[in-house]
Amino acid sequence: MMTETNQANTKSPTRKALIAMAIGAVVGFVTMFAVSSFLSEGWIGEFDKSTKAAVLVGAFYVVMGLGVALGALKPKVGARILNVEDEEELMEQRGMLLHSCYAASLWGVGLVVAALGGENGVIPAATALIIAGILIALGSYFAWQSYRASDELMAAVNSDAMTIGYCLTFAVVGGWALLEHLGLAAGQDPIDVITMFYILSMVATFVATGRRGLLKPR
């Protein structure tokens, strides 16, 4: 009997992680498909690949932020879909998580606004600059509040993520710029550079989280 119970407890975190991954994959796919289809239909204008990529990445940030916020506000739901021990852990980290969610969502919308602005966009350049600037600044404020609300472990994860993000940005963006300077690569569209910052920041966060063992099913 004890063996069966232990096996069930061992499988439970893995099963929970698989279910959460499946839900995330479905929500992510549906969101990306809907956004991509909307942009491709040309209802609000014709956009190049760089703009579409930026909007998709921005939408991903928003969906991610809203998903985690739902889990933080509804601990019973969050305990089932987020990689946490139980509802109590979510309640303890609610402040940090919510501020982080606000930051991610605001940054995501800011990227979308920036991508849709400019000479060939649907939002006037000055308007896009003001709105995107305010959204990104607000997101940065909430990110700082999230950092201040972090415990020792999460503060270490944030520190690791910033270091890894810096190294990745230097390698990828700097490397691409060097290749372009040498005539070995095509030039970068400005919005591509901004999009890469978003992507590399997310990659750095996942790497830092994994290094601290926080991606293991719990």
MDAnalysis code that builds the backbone (N, CA, C; Angstrom):
import MDAnalysis as mda
import numpy as np

u = mda.Universe.empty(654, n_residues=218, atom_resindex=np.repeat(np.arange(218), 3), trajectory=True)
u.add_TopologyAttr("name", ["N", "CA", "C"] * 218)
u.add_TopologyAttr("resid", np.arange(1, 219))
u.add_TopologyAttr("resname", ["MET", "MET", "THR", "GLU", "THR", "ASN", "GLN", "ALA", "ASN", "THR", "LYS", "SER", "PRO", "THR", "ARG", "LYS", "ALA", "LEU", "ILE", "ALA", "MET", "ALA", "ILE", "GLY", "ALA", "VAL", "VAL", "GLY", "PHE", "VAL", "THR", "MET", "PHE", "ALA", "VAL", "SER", "SER", "PHE", "LEU", "SER", "GLU", "GLY", "TRP", "ILE", "GLY", "GLU", "PHE", "ASP", "LYS", "SER", "THR", "LYS", "ALA", "ALA", "VAL", "LEU", "VAL", "GLY", "ALA", "PHE", "TYR", "VAL", "VAL", "MET", "GLY", "LEU", "GLY", "VAL", "ALA", "LEU", "GLY", "ALA", "LEU", "LYS", "PRO", "LYS", "VAL", "GLY", "ALA", "ARG", "ILE", "LEU", "ASN", "VAL", "GLU", "ASP", "GLU", "GLU", "GLU", "LEU", "MET", "GLU", "GLN", "ARG", "GLY", "MET", "LEU", "LEU", "HIS", "SER", "CYS", "TYR", "ALA", "ALA", "SER", "LEU", "TRP", "GLY", "VAL", "GLY", "LEU", "VAL", "VAL", "ALA", "ALA", "LEU", "GLY", "GLY", "GLU", "ASN", "GLY", "VAL", "ILE", "PRO", "ALA", "ALA", "THR", "ALA", "LEU", "ILE", "ILE", "ALA", "GLY", "ILE", "LEU", "ILE", "ALA", "LEU", "GLY", "SER", "TYR", "PHE", "ALA", "TRP", "GLN", "SER", "TYR", "ARG", "ALA", "SER", "ASP", "GLU", "LEU", "MET", "ALA", "ALA", "VAL", "ASN", "SER", "ASP", "ALA", "MET", "THR", "ILE", "GLY", "TYR", "CYS", "LEU", "THR", "PHE", "ALA", "VAL", "VAL", "GLY", "GLY", "TRP", "ALA", "LEU", "LEU", "GLU", "HIS", "LEU", "GLY", "LEU", "ALA", "ALA", "GLY", "GLN", "ASP", "PRO", "ILE", "ASP", "VAL", "ILE", "THR", "MET", "PHE", "TYR", "ILE", "LEU", "SER", "MET", "VAL", "ALA", "THR", "PHE", "VAL", "ALA", "THR", "GLY", "ARG", "ARG", "GLY", "LEU", "LEU", "LYS", "PRO", "ARG"])
u.atoms.positions = np.array([
    [0.824, -1.209, 0.000],
    [0.000, 0.000, 0.000],
    [0.857, 1.257, 0.000],
    [1.892, 1.269, 0.851],
    [2.765, 2.433, 0.916],
    [3.506, 2.634, -0.396],
    [3.868, 1.511, -1.045],
    [4.568, 1.612, -2.320],
    [3.686, 2.261, -3.365],
    [2.400, 1.846, -3.392],
    [1.474, 2.421, -4.359],
    [1.273, 3.910, -4.096],
    [1.182, 4.261, -2.801],
    [0.995, 5.667, -2.456],
    [2.185, 6.499, -2.877],
    [3.387, 5.979, -2.628],
    [4.601, 6.700, -3.004],
    [4.699, 6.866, -4.507],
    [4.305, 5.804, -5.250],
    [4.343, 5.889, -6.706],
    [3.369, 6.947, -7.200],
    [2.179, 6.988, -6.555],
    [1.173, 7.970, -6.964],
    [1.676, 9.380, -6.713],
    [2.336, 9.568, -5.533],
    [2.856, 10.887, -5.212],
    [3.982, 11.286, -6.136],
    [4.759, 10.267, -6.596],
    [5.868, 10.552, -7.491],
    [5.365, 10.938, -8.868],
    [4.272, 10.255, -9.287],
    [3.744, 10.531, -10.615],
    [2.965, 11.835, -10.660],
    [2.355, 12.207, -9.526],
    [1.489, 13.373, -9.498],
    [2.148, 14.654, -10.009],
    [3.349, 15.011, -9.538],
    [3.973, 16.231, -10.060],
    [4.224, 16.171, -11.563],
    [4.630, 14.988, -12.044],
    [4.889, 14.837, -13.474],
    [3.604, 14.986, -14.269],
    [2.538, 14.347, -13.778],
    [1.250, 14.446, -14.456],
    [0.764, 15.895, -14.463],
    [0.919, 16.558, -13.332],
    [0.520, 17.958, -13.217],
    [1.300, 18.826, -14.200],
    [2.610, 18.570, -14.309],
    [3.451, 19.346, -15.227],
    [3.033, 19.120, -16.672],
    [2.713, 17.871, -17.012],
    [2.306, 17.558, -18.380],
    [0.977, 18.229, -18.727],
    [0.055, 18.210, -17.770],
    [-1.240, 18.857, -17.997],
    [-1.057, 20.360, -18.177],
    [-0.215, 20.953, -17.314],
    [0.042, 22.393, -17.413],
    [0.696, 22.740, -18.744],
    [1.643, 21.900, -19.181],
    [2.305, 22.135, -20.461],
    [1.316, 22.034, -21.611],
    [0.403, 21.057, -21.515],
    [-0.595, 20.880, -22.571],
    [-1.528, 22.091, -22.645],
    [-1.971, 22.557, -21.473],
    [-2.846, 23.731, -21.440],
    [-2.123, 24.949, -22.005],
    [-0.874, 25.130, -21.577],
    [-0.086, 26.258, -22.070],
    [0.127, 26.199, -23.569],
    [0.388, 24.985, -24.068],
    [0.616, 24.822, -25.503],
    [-0.641, 25.150, -26.302],
    [-1.788, 24.682, -25.816],
    [-3.048, 24.934, -26.517],
    [-3.379, 26.428, -26.510],
    [-3.290, 27.044, -25.325],
    [-3.590, 28.478, -25.221],
    [-2.620, 29.289, -26.075],
    [-1.342, 28.932, -26.019],
    [-0.343, 29.639, -26.813],
    [-0.587, 29.497, -28.300],
    [-0.896, 28.270, -28.728],
    [-1.137, 28.031, -30.152],
    [-2.361, 28.795, -30.637],
    [-3.440, 28.723, -29.867],
    [-4.675, 29.414, -30.262],
    [-4.444, 30.923, -30.345],
    [-3.737, 31.457, -29.356],
    [-3.464, 32.898, -29.351],
    [-2.607, 33.304, -30.538],
    [-1.517, 32.576, -30.746],
    [-0.618, 32.909, -31.847],
    [-1.313, 32.758, -33.203],
    [-2.137, 31.714, -33.331],
    [-2.863, 31.489, -34.584],
    [-3.858, 32.616, -34.829],
    [-4.568, 33.012, -33.769],
    [-5.567, 34.075, -33.905],
    [-4.906, 35.401, -34.277],
    [-3.812, 35.732, -33.598],
    [-3.116, 36.994, -33.882],
    [-2.530, 36.978, -35.287],
    [-1.901, 35.865, -35.651],
    [-1.294, 35.752, -36.975],
    [-2.348, 35.848, -38.075],
    [-3.481, 35.179, -37.866],
    [-4.559, 35.218, -38.857],
    [-5.125, 36.627, -38.986],
    [-5.290, 37.300, -37.858],
    [-5.824, 38.662, -37.862],
    [-4.910, 39.600, -38.646],
    [-3.605, 39.477, -38.423],
    [-2.659, 40.340, -39.130],
    [-2.595, 40.004, -40.612],
    [-2.701, 38.717, -40.932],
    [-2.590, 38.289, -42.327],
    [-3.804, 38.678, -43.155],
    [-4.958, 38.839, -42.503],
    [-6.180, 39.202, -43.223],
    [-6.127, 40.634, -43.750],
    [-5.246, 41.438, -43.173],
    [-5.111, 42.818, -43.630],
    [-6.246, 43.730, -43.227],
    [-6.959, 43.382, -42.152],
    [-8.089, 44.202, -41.726],
    [-7.662, 45.580, -41.240],
    [-6.473, 45.680, -40.673],
    [-6.012, 46.990, -40.194],
    [-4.769, 47.457, -40.952],
    [-4.400, 46.730, -42.006],
    [-3.243, 47.122, -42.800],
    [-2.379, 45.933, -43.176],
    [-1.418, 46.185, -44.041],
    [-0.478, 45.153, -44.461],
    [0.828, 45.328, -43.684],
    [1.328, 44.220, -43.137],
    [2.520, 44.295, -42.303],
    [3.587, 43.320, -42.791],
    [4.844, 43.706, -42.585],
    [5.935, 42.821, -42.974],
    [6.189, 41.787, -41.877],
    [7.117, 40.871, -42.151],
    [7.384, 39.780, -41.212],
    [7.909, 40.287, -39.876],
    [8.712, 41.333, -39.908],
    [9.277, 41.871, -38.666],
    [8.184, 42.397, -37.745],
    [7.224, 43.113, -38.325],
    [6.120, 43.645, -37.527],
    [5.268, 42.520, -36.962],
    [4.971, 41.529, -37.795],
    [4.164, 40.397, -37.332],
    [4.863, 39.650, -36.205],
    [6.170, 39.457, -36.346],
    [6.926, 38.751, -35.309],
    [6.886, 39.522, -33.993],
    [7.030, 40.840, -34.071],
    [7.004, 41.666, -32.864],
    [5.640, 41.596, -32.182],
    [4.571, 41.655, -32.971],
    [3.222, 41.582, -32.407],
    [2.989, 40.223, -31.751],
    [3.460, 39.160, -32.381],
    [3.298, 37.818, -31.817],
    [4.036, 37.690, -30.489],
    [5.251, 38.205, -30.430],
    [6.021, 38.143, -29.187],
    [5.339, 38.982, -28.105],
    [4.850, 40.163, -28.486],
    [4.131, 40.992, -27.529],
    [2.889, 40.294, -27.005],
    [2.153, 39.635, -27.899],
    [0.954, 38.901, -27.496],
    [1.308, 37.761, -26.551],
    [2.438, 37.106, -26.803],
    [2.885, 36.025, -25.920],
    [3.132, 36.554, -24.510],
    [3.769, 37.706, -24.406],
    [4.012, 38.308, -23.092],
    [2.696, 38.594, -22.371],
    [1.729, 39.114, -23.110],
    [0.437, 39.443, -22.502],
    [-0.266, 38.180, -22.010],
    [-0.315, 37.156, -22.855],
    [-0.977, 35.901, -22.477],
    [-0.281, 35.264, -21.283],
    [1.038, 35.274, -21.306],
    [1.800, 34.717, -20.192],
    [1.484, 35.465, -18.898],
    [1.477, 36.792, -18.975],
    [1.183, 37.587, -17.792],
    [-0.216, 37.337, -17.259],
    [-1.192, 37.280, -18.151],
    [-2.573, 37.047, -17.731],
    [-2.750, 35.652, -17.150],
    [-2.071, 34.666, -17.736],
    [-2.182, 33.296, -17.247],
    [-1.651, 33.146, -15.836],
    [-0.476, 33.706, -15.589],
    [0.110, 33.614, -14.248],
    [-0.702, 34.450, -13.258],
    [-1.214, 35.598, -13.706],
    [-2.041, 36.436, -12.834],
    [-3.295, 35.683, -12.394],
    [-3.892, 34.936, -13.315],
    [-5.064, 34.129, -12.972],
    [-4.715, 33.132, -11.879],
    [-3.557, 32.483, -12.033],
    [-3.132, 31.517, -11.029],
    [-2.857, 32.159, -9.685],
    [-2.306, 33.375, -9.704],
    [-1.996, 34.064, -8.451],
    [-3.261, 34.550, -7.747],
    [-4.245, 34.986, -8.526],
    [-5.489, 35.493, -7.950],
    [-6.430, 34.372, -7.535],
    [-6.319, 33.238, -8.206],
    [-7.143, 32.070, -7.898],
    [-6.223, 30.913, -7.510],
    [-5.778, 30.871, -6.248],
    [-4.798, 29.863, -5.822],
    [-5.206, 28.421, -6.112],
    [-6.500, 28.121, -6.011],
    [-6.934, 26.751, -6.281],
    [-6.672, 26.376, -7.735],
    [-6.918, 27.321, -8.624],
    [-6.639, 27.091, -10.046],
    [-5.139, 27.113, -10.287],
    [-4.469, 28.093, -9.696],
    [-3.028, 28.225, -9.895],
    [-2.246, 27.025, -9.428],
    [-2.676, 26.424, -8.322],
    [-1.971, 25.254, -7.794],
    [-2.037, 24.078, -8.757],
    [-3.026, 24.098, -9.651],
    [-3.182, 23.013, -10.618],
    [-2.420, 23.259, -11.916],
    [-2.232, 24.525, -12.273],
    [-1.633, 24.806, -13.580],
    [-0.238, 25.419, -13.503],
    [0.151, 25.907, -12.319],
    [1.478, 26.498, -12.167],
    [2.398, 25.543, -11.419],
    [3.686, 25.696, -11.623],
    [4.658, 24.794, -11.012],
    [4.981, 25.241, -9.586],
    [4.022, 25.016, -8.688],
    [4.182, 25.367, -7.277],
    [3.803, 24.164, -6.424],
    [4.212, 24.221, -5.151],
    [3.915, 23.111, -4.247],
    [2.421, 23.031, -3.933],
    [1.841, 24.172, -3.558],
    [0.443, 24.183, -3.150],
    [-0.114, 25.607, -3.191],
    [-1.351, 25.729, -2.760],
    [-2.011, 27.037, -2.755],
    [-1.303, 28.018, -1.828],
    [-0.798, 27.510, -0.710],
    [-0.137, 28.378, 0.265],
    [1.073, 29.078, -0.344],
    [1.841, 28.355, -1.156],
    [3.007, 28.963, -1.795],
    [2.585, 30.102, -2.722],
    [1.491, 29.894, -3.441],
    [0.990, 30.943, -4.331],
    [0.555, 32.174, -3.542],
    [-0.107, 31.955, -2.425],
    [-0.568, 33.070, -1.609],
    [0.611, 33.845, -1.030],
    [1.672, 33.129, -0.667],
    [2.861, 33.789, -0.126],
    [3.559, 34.633, -1.189],
    [3.523, 34.172, -2.431],
    [4.226, 34.857, -3.509],
    [3.302, 35.730, -4.362],
    [2.076, 35.908, -3.919],
    [1.090, 36.621, -4.738],
    [1.565, 38.017, -5.127],
    [2.086, 38.771, -4.174],
    [2.533, 40.128, -4.474],
    [3.610, 40.160, -5.538],
    [4.610, 39.315, -5.374],
    [5.702, 39.253, -6.340],
    [5.208, 38.817, -7.709],
    [4.354, 37.794, -7.733],
    [3.850, 37.270, -9.000],
    [2.974, 38.282, -9.730],
    [2.088, 38.935, -9.004],
    [1.183, 39.886, -9.650],
    [1.944, 41.065, -10.245],
    [2.908, 41.585, -9.517],
    [3.710, 42.679, -10.058],
    [4.468, 42.230, -11.306],
    [4.960, 40.999, -11.275],
    [5.661, 40.459, -12.440],
    [4.712, 40.306, -13.625],
    [3.480, 39.890, -13.341],
    [2.475, 39.737, -14.402],
    [2.106, 41.084, -15.010],
    [1.944, 42.090, -14.152],
    [1.657, 43.434, -14.658],
    [2.774, 43.891, -15.590],
    [4.011, 43.643, -15.163],
    [5.165, 44.058, -15.968],
    [5.162, 43.371, -17.328],
    [4.987, 42.054, -17.325],
    [5.012, 41.300, -18.580],
    [3.907, 41.758, -19.523],
    [2.705, 41.944, -18.984],
    [1.576, 42.353, -19.825],
    [1.779, 43.755, -20.395],
    [2.241, 44.674, -19.560],
    [2.478, 46.044, -20.032],
    [3.589, 46.086, -21.071],
    [4.648, 45.333, -20.843],
    [5.731, 45.271, -21.827],
    [5.228, 44.686, -23.142],
    [4.379, 43.660, -23.027],
    [3.848, 43.035, -24.234],
    [3.013, 43.995, -25.057],
    [2.103, 44.710, -24.391],
    [1.274, 45.683, -25.104],
    [2.145, 46.802, -25.665],
    [3.165, 47.190, -24.913],
    [4.079, 48.225, -25.388],
    [4.777, 47.828, -26.675],
    [5.196, 46.568, -26.752],
    [5.850, 46.083, -27.972],
    [4.875, 46.070, -29.143],
    [3.638, 45.653, -28.888],
    [2.621, 45.633, -29.950],
    [2.381, 47.043, -30.479],
    [2.232, 47.995, -29.574],
    [2.002, 49.389, -29.987],
    [3.184, 49.908, -30.791],
    [4.398, 49.627, -30.323],
    [5.595, 50.081, -31.041],
    [5.662, 49.468, -32.432],
    [5.332, 48.171, -32.524],
    [5.404, 47.477, -33.811],
    [4.388, 48.025, -34.807],
    [3.214, 48.411, -34.304],
    [2.150, 48.901, -35.183],
    [2.254, 50.396, -35.468],
    [3.257, 51.043, -34.910],
    [3.434, 52.470, -35.126],
    [4.466, 52.758, -36.205],
    [4.636, 54.016, -36.505],
    [5.650, 54.405, -37.481],
    [5.078, 54.768, -38.833],
    [5.964, 55.005, -39.773],
    [5.579, 55.469, -41.109],
    [4.664, 54.496, -41.834],
    [4.949, 53.202, -41.721],
    [4.145, 52.200, -42.422],
    [3.139, 51.509, -41.506],
    [2.980, 52.020, -40.294],
    [2.077, 51.397, -39.340],
    [0.698, 52.027, -39.339],
    [-0.106, 51.615, -38.374],
    [-1.478, 52.127, -38.269],
    [-1.614, 53.119, -37.117],
    [-0.542, 53.297, -36.351],
    [-0.537, 54.257, -35.251],
    [0.498, 55.333, -35.567],
    [0.134, 56.609, -35.495],
    [1.104, 57.678, -35.764],
    [2.358, 57.508, -34.909],
    [3.499, 57.840, -35.493],
    [4.778, 57.611, -34.820],
    [4.842, 58.254, -33.434],
    [4.459, 59.526, -33.344],
    [4.532, 60.230, -32.058],
    [3.616, 59.585, -31.023],
    [2.421, 59.205, -31.461],
    [1.468, 58.559, -30.555],
    [2.002, 57.216, -30.078],
    [2.545, 56.439, -31.014],
    [3.100, 55.131, -30.659],
    [4.257, 55.280, -29.679],
    [5.098, 56.279, -29.906],
    [6.242, 56.509, -29.021],
    [5.789, 56.830, -27.606],
    [4.804, 57.708, -27.485],
    [4.321, 58.105, -26.158],
    [3.666, 56.929, -25.439],
    [2.757, 56.237, -26.146],
    [2.034, 55.127, -25.517],
    [2.986, 53.994, -25.155],
    [3.824, 53.586, -26.107],
    [4.762, 52.493, -25.844],
    [5.727, 52.872, -24.728],
    [6.187, 54.126, -24.738],
    [7.107, 54.574, -23.698],
    [6.487, 54.507, -22.314],
    [5.232, 54.959, -22.205],
    [4.533, 54.922, -20.917],
    [4.325, 53.483, -20.460],
    [3.885, 52.620, -21.379],
    [3.625, 51.223, -21.027],
    [4.899, 50.515, -20.574],
    [5.978, 50.726, -21.295],
    [7.241, 50.072, -20.936],
    [7.775, 50.623, -19.618],
    [7.612, 51.933, -19.403],
    [8.053, 52.533, -18.139],
    [7.240, 51.985, -16.963],
    [5.918, 51.873, -17.146],
    [5.074, 51.301, -16.097],
    [5.447, 49.844, -15.840],
    [5.710, 49.108, -16.928],
    [6.124, 47.723, -16.773],
    [7.415, 47.613, -15.984],
    [8.338, 48.514, -16.245],
    [9.612, 48.512, -15.522],
    [9.398, 48.823, -14.041],
    [8.455, 49.718, -13.755],
    [8.134, 50.033, -12.357],
    [7.616, 48.786, -11.632],
    [6.684, 48.077, -12.270],
    [6.136, 46.877, -11.641],
    [7.182, 45.768, -11.545],
    [8.087, 45.707, -12.514],
    [9.171, 44.721, -12.442],
    [10.054, 45.004, -11.231],
    [10.315, 46.278, -10.976],
    [11.112, 46.652, -9.811],
    [10.373, 46.311, -8.516],
    [9.066, 46.552, -8.497],
    [8.270, 46.197, -7.323],
    [8.268, 44.685, -7.103],
    [8.234, 43.931, -8.189],
    [8.295, 42.474, -8.087],
    [9.625, 42.036, -7.493],
    [10.687, 42.686, -7.944],
    [12.019, 42.359, -7.416],
    [12.096, 42.663, -5.922],
    [11.529, 43.789, -5.507],
    [11.556, 44.163, -4.092],
    [10.740, 43.199, -3.239],
    [9.712, 42.600, -3.830],
    [8.859, 41.672, -3.090],
    [9.385, 40.239, -3.131],
    [10.491, 40.017, -3.837],
    [11.029, 38.666, -4.004],
    [11.751, 38.195, -2.747],
    [11.674, 36.893, -2.495],
    [12.465, 36.324, -1.411],
    [13.899, 36.122, -1.902],
    [14.734, 35.552, -1.060],
    [16.152, 35.412, -1.399],
    [16.360, 34.576, -2.657],
    [15.601, 33.488, -2.789],
    [15.752, 32.611, -3.948],
    [15.356, 33.323, -5.233],
    [14.193, 33.971, -5.230],
    [13.729, 34.642, -6.441],
    [14.597, 35.852, -6.787],
    [15.143, 36.508, -5.764],
    [16.067, 37.614, -6.029],
    [17.314, 37.091, -6.736],
    [17.768, 35.902, -6.323],
    [18.931, 35.288, -6.967],
    [18.608, 34.906, -8.409],
    [17.380, 34.411, -8.633],
    [16.957, 34.066, -9.993],
    [16.946, 35.319, -10.868],
    [16.418, 36.413, -10.336],
    [16.396, 37.674, -11.087],
    [17.802, 38.137, -11.435],
    [18.700, 38.032, -10.466],
    [20.086, 38.442, -10.702],
    [20.732, 37.576, -11.781],
    [20.498, 36.258, -11.690],
    [21.037, 35.342, -12.702],
    [20.471, 35.665, -14.080],
    [19.160, 35.926, -14.125],
    [18.506, 36.204, -15.408],
    [19.077, 37.460, -16.059],
    [19.353, 38.477, -15.256],
    [19.919, 39.706, -15.816],
    [21.312, 39.463, -16.384],
    [22.108, 38.673, -15.668],
    [23.460, 38.372, -16.150],
    [23.416, 37.546, -17.427],
    [22.580, 36.509, -17.420],
    [22.450, 35.652, -18.601],
    [21.885, 36.451, -19.771],
    [20.895, 37.299, -19.489],
    [20.305, 38.124, -20.538],
    [21.324, 39.059, -21.162],
    [22.169, 39.650, -20.333],
    [23.215, 40.538, -20.853],
    [24.149, 39.777, -21.787],
    [24.571, 38.595, -21.347],
    [25.497, 37.796, -22.159],
    [24.852, 37.364, -23.474],
    [23.595, 36.938, -23.413],
    [22.895, 36.516, -24.624],
    [22.714, 37.687, -25.589],
    [22.339, 38.836, -25.048],
    [22.141, 40.014, -25.897],
    [23.446, 40.434, -26.562],
    [24.512, 40.434, -25.794],
    [25.817, 40.798, -26.346],
    [26.212, 39.830, -27.458],
    [25.970, 38.528, -27.216],
    [26.370, 37.523, -28.196],
    [25.506, 37.575, -29.456],
    [24.184, 37.613, -29.286],
    [23.273, 37.532, -30.431],
    [23.179, 38.867, -31.172],
    [22.805, 39.922, -30.460],
    [22.644, 41.224, -31.111],
    [24.001, 41.776, -31.546],
    [24.980, 41.678, -30.654],
    [26.315, 42.150, -31.005],
    [26.933, 41.341, -32.128],
    [26.732, 40.022, -32.075],
    [27.272, 39.169, -33.132],
    [26.649, 39.462, -34.479],
    [25.333, 39.668, -34.478],
    [24.633, 39.997, -35.721],
    [25.130, 41.338, -36.270],
    [25.293, 42.321, -35.378],
    [25.780, 43.635, -35.807],
    [27.186, 43.532, -36.405],
    [28.026, 42.694, -35.801],
    [29.383, 42.509, -36.318],
    [29.354, 41.888, -37.709],
    [28.511, 40.856, -37.877],
    [28.399, 40.217, -39.188],
    [27.879, 41.200, -40.233],
    [26.929, 42.044, -39.825],
    [26.412, 43.055, -40.758],
    [27.515, 44.048, -41.130],
    [28.299, 44.462, -40.145],
    [29.391, 45.402, -40.394],
    [30.403, 44.833, -41.381],
    [30.623, 43.519, -41.298],
    [31.589, 42.860, -42.180],
    [30.976, 42.460, -43.515],
    [29.698, 42.767, -43.695],
    [29.035, 42.436, -44.945],
    [28.683, 40.974, -45.080],
    [28.602, 40.274, -43.942],
    [28.317, 38.840, -43.966],
    [26.880, 38.512, -43.571],
    [26.091, 39.522, -43.260],
    [24.697, 39.294, -42.874],
    [23.861, 40.493, -43.292],
    [22.563, 40.255, -43.457],
    [21.648, 41.336, -43.826],
    [21.463, 42.285, -42.651],
    [21.095, 43.516, -42.963],
    [20.890, 44.509, -41.917],
    [19.695, 44.183, -41.037],
    [19.733, 44.654, -39.805],
    [18.654, 44.408, -38.858],
    [17.614, 45.522, -38.934],
    [16.364, 45.129, -39.005],
    [15.295, 46.107, -38.884],
    [15.228, 46.532, -37.415],
    [15.054, 47.815, -37.116],
    [15.031, 48.255, -35.712],
    [14.060, 47.474, -34.836],
    [12.868, 47.164, -35.366],
    [11.901, 46.433, -34.548],
    [12.381, 45.014, -34.286],
    [13.208, 44.460, -35.182],
    [13.783, 43.134, -34.944],
    [14.683, 43.145, -33.717],
    [15.447, 44.223, -33.566],
    [16.350, 44.336, -32.418],
    [15.547, 44.373, -31.120],
    [14.472, 45.164, -31.110],
    [13.630, 45.252, -29.917],
    [12.999, 43.897, -29.619],
    [12.515, 43.230, -30.655],
    [11.909, 41.908, -30.472],
    [12.915, 40.923, -29.902],
    [14.153, 40.996, -30.374],
    [15.187, 40.101, -29.856],
    [15.444, 40.340, -28.375],
    [15.393, 41.604, -27.938],
    [15.546, 41.892, -26.516],
    [14.481, 41.146, -25.704],
    [13.255, 41.187, -26.190],
    [12.155, 40.506, -25.501],
    [12.387, 38.993, -25.472],
    [12.745, 38.435, -26.609],
    [12.941, 36.984, -26.691],
    [14.104, 36.541, -25.815],
    [15.214, 37.243, -25.900],
    [16.399, 36.867, -25.131],
    [16.165, 37.035, -23.633],
    [15.383, 38.032, -23.248],
    [15.049, 38.203, -21.833],
    [14.250, 37.012, -21.325],
    [13.311, 36.537, -22.150],
    [12.515, 35.385, -21.756],
    [13.374, 34.124, -21.676],
    [14.243, 33.933, -22.660],
    [15.145, 32.776, -22.640],
    [16.023, 32.819, -21.398],
    [16.562, 33.987, -21.089],
    [17.423, 34.136, -19.913],
    [16.671, 33.796, -18.630],
    [15.408, 34.204, -18.557],
    [14.600, 33.913, -17.373],
    [14.395, 32.413, -17.204],
    [14.093, 31.715, -18.299],
    [13.900, 30.270, -18.226],
    [15.195, 29.562, -17.847],
    [16.310, 30.000, -18.414],
    [17.598, 29.382, -18.090],
    [17.932, 29.588, -16.615],
    [17.758, 30.814, -16.130],
    [18.054, 31.115, -14.732],
    [17.145, 30.325, -13.792],
    [15.870, 30.226, -14.164],
    [14.924, 29.462, -13.348],
    [15.304, 27.989, -13.317],
    [15.678, 27.447, -14.473],
    [16.086, 26.050, -14.542],
    [17.341, 25.772, -13.747],
    [18.303, 26.692, -13.771],
    [19.555, 26.510, -13.038],
    [19.316, 26.431, -11.539],
    [18.276, 27.068, -11.066],
    [17.949, 27.045, -9.637],
    [17.009, 25.893, -9.282],
    [16.718, 25.047, -10.265],
    [15.882, 23.879, -10.008],
    [14.403, 24.159, -9.905],
    [13.968, 25.328, -10.356],
    [12.560, 25.694, -10.209],
    [11.679, 25.224, -11.358],
    [12.274, 24.575, -12.355],
    [11.475, 24.035, -13.458],
    [11.141, 22.560, -13.256],
    [11.691, 21.974, -12.193],
    [11.379, 20.573, -11.913],
    [9.927, 20.466, -11.464],
    [9.202, 19.452, -11.958],
    [7.791, 19.289, -11.576],
    [7.638, 19.206, -10.064],
    [6.668, 19.963, -9.541],
    [6.414, 19.941, -8.093],
    [4.933, 19.716, -7.822],
])
